[in-house]
Amino acid sequence: MAMESALLTDLINGYAFTTDCLELGAAIVDGAVRPEAQVRVPLSMLNRHGLIAGATGTGKTVTLQVMAEQLAVAGVPVFLADIKGDLSGLAQPAEPSAKLDERLSGIGHAFTARSNTVEFLALGQGSDGIPVRATVDCFGPILLARVLELNETQEQVLQLVFHYANTRKLPLDDLKDLKSVLDHLLSAGGKEDLRTLGGVSPASVSVILRGLSILQAQGLDPFFGQPEFDTADLLRSEGTGVISVLELPALNRQPLLFSTFLMWLLADLFDELPEAGDLDKPKLVFFLDEAHLLFKGASAAFTEAIISTVRLIRSKGVGLFFISQSPADLPDEVLAQLGTRVQHAVRVFTPKDAEALKKVMGTFPAGALDLKTALTQAGVGEAVITVLGEKGVPTPAAWTRLTSPGSRIGPADAPVVSGIIAASALAARYSTALDRDSAHELLTGQPSAGHPVDAPPAAPPRTPEPAAPGSPGSAEIDEEARRIAESILGKPTTVPASDLPMPDYRQAPEPDPAPRARQGKESKPRGEASPRRQAERAQTAELLDFALDAANMLGREVLRGMFGTRRRKRR
């Protein structure tokens, strides 16, 4: 009894916040629900991120729905992905029932039916929601390489191809644009371009080309193109926060694409939002479902980019919640950034499960609660919770019976969903796909449907003449070319320096060797360099011009974020 009293007191005091909070439920102490021990999380701490974890069927989706609904009521926009198709119920009020009233009264809550302001989105063209598209150029080579499951060398090649398209002013809107650039590089007319593209082999280009063809065969063309979705539209509040639900029922066979697309949305927000510091409530809470897919088979560089985004995006007022079956699905560096933990039941059937349970227990602060018992015996709709308090200190772990949403648990009626989609203010902007004149049209000379070609195909770049062996500065220029390529790729390159592309800066006028006349006779003025010295200076000037042009080029490349995504101006 003394232990129970100490735990109950700790829970009451630990969750007694004075600022606005999300109400999650009431604590269970010694097998009984204690309504006086309310479990909540301060709104101001939600940009410290969080985790909702647990075995299948333990109630993770309903927990997500509870949090999304309360955030919307507090005026905070929410983004979430609906993989199973049962979160559309957020748009329709729930029906009251005696059983629901009994459950809620037991934790000191009361049922209030409500519908929420919901925007239904869908990747590409479809009837499930307003289309969300990204141009290939904005999506970027790093994320696209992830979707194509390229190896490290192939990813480097793809980054150089993107850079080539950028310098040639060939817009990459959709997959056919990128395929046209790759076809050009493999053609007789593009052979020289390919040779100067950092020693890229035709075999690597062919692998990427085949991968794009597979994506098209799987019907993924509509996810890339114009008009591109502006992630600023996720930040809307219309009295209450807008809940943007990305419907993904058709993508259950392409989980890697969907998880990477979520990362693109997040990366775009990160690149575009200004620093906000600590806020009373976040600008947006972003729920990343099936979070383990982000890290499955990911390269070290890709994982590091995710870790950096998680660390830094909170200062821009965005809270992230990872949804997964186990904390072990996430890297330790990510787990360390997650202040709110909602852990549903852990099922232990095998020795491996027992090891996983120990790891889960290690993610909670030590306290009076028997974590092993709570984590293995929690029922559906119950979870072990710890949050960051108003001063950033973790609260005691609380075995919690969770509250219920006021909206319907499960899918909304089809007429409700279709009516919301038809009335959406975003429909006029995004519903109709556009096919502007981009790389495909410029390289083939074929106008896009309804759009005449405004410009002739881009002229191929000049092939640089190789420097004469032993000429001054040739080694330095090779080394500079290597440095530029490594800056573009963000990693050391294995391409020989002599094969890297170099602009033609060796066409500068030859220095005039004729000496000036002074005092009526031909003589070399004081300080005048010899012809050989002048040639060396000219070569140095060319190297400086090369470096300045490279700096300008890198300035354009810096417009890409950590994931290689293209930054763009907001409307």
ABEGO torsion letter per residue (X at the ends): XAAAAAAAAAAAAAABBABBBBBAEBBBBGGBBBAABBBBBBAAAAAAEBBBBEBBGAGAAAAAAAAAAAAAAAGBBBBBBBAAGAAAAAABBBBBBAAAAAAAAAAGBBBBBBBBBBBBBBBEBEAAEBBBBBBAAAAEAAAAAAAAGBBAAAAAAAAAAAAAAAAAGBBBABAAAAAAAAAAAABAAAAAAAAABGGBBAAAAAAAAAAAAAAAAAGAAAABEOBBBBAAAAABBBGBBBBBBBBAAAAAABAAAAAAAAAAAAAAAAAABBBAEBBABBABBBBBBGAAAAABGBBAAAAAAAAAAAAAAAAAGBBBBBBBABAAABBAAAAAABABBBBBBBBBABAAAAAAAAAAAAABBBBABBAAAAAAABBBGBBBBBBBBAAGBBBBBBBBBBBBBABBBEBBBAAAAAAAAAABAAAAAAABBBBBBBAAAAAAGBBBBGBBBABBBBBBBBBBBBBBBGBBGAAAAAAAAAAAAAAAAGBBBABBAAABBBBBAAABBBBBABBBBBGGBBBBBBGBBBAAAAAAAAAAAAAAAAAAAAAAAAAAAAABBAAGBBBBBBX
